[in-house]
Amino acid sequence: MKNKIKILMAKPGLDGHDVGAKVVVQGLKAAGFEVIYLGLRQTPERIAEAAKEHNVDVIGISVLSGAHLTICNKLRNLLSAKGLNDKFWMVGGNIPLADRDKLRDLGFDGVFPTGTLLDEISNTIREKLQ
C-alpha cells in the first residue's frame, strides 16, 4: 500500500452548503491522509473522472440536498464503468436512517450522517484499507 491513503472528496449537485465537507476535508488532512477536494457543484461524471485520473483509494461525497440515493446510484454506475469497484466509497450528509442500508447496498460502505465524529470517519477508512 502507498504511504498515504489518497482521498477524493466532492459536493455533487446544486447544494451550495459545503462547510461540513470542508471540515471533513481538513480533519482528514490533519489525520494524515492526502485529500483532493473538488469543491461545489460537481457532477457524478466529473467525480468519477477525477477519481480515475488521480488514482485515489477513497471516493467521498457530501450530500445535504436529500438527493443522496439518486446521486449515489448514478455515481456507482460511473465508478463501476471506470473499474473503480475496489475503491472505498463513502457518503456523508443528511442521510435518514431508512436510507443507510440502501446506500450500503449500492456499494457505499462508508455512510456517515451529519454529526459523525471525524475520528470515526478516519478510523473506518483505515480499517477498510488495511
FENJO-V19180 format. One record per run of one state. SS is the DSSP state (@ for helix, = for strand, . for the rest). FROM is the first residue (numbers start at 1). LEN is the number of residues. If there is no record, write none. Layout:
SS:FROM:LEN  SS:FROM:LEN
This chain:
.:1:5  =:6:5  .:11:1  =:12:1  .:13:6  @:19:12  .:31:3  =:34:4  .:38:4  =:42:1  .:43:1  @:44:11  .:55:3  =:58:6  .:64:4  @:68:14  .:82:6  =:88:6  .:94:3  @:97:9  .:106:4  =:110:4  .:114:4  @:118:11  .:129:2
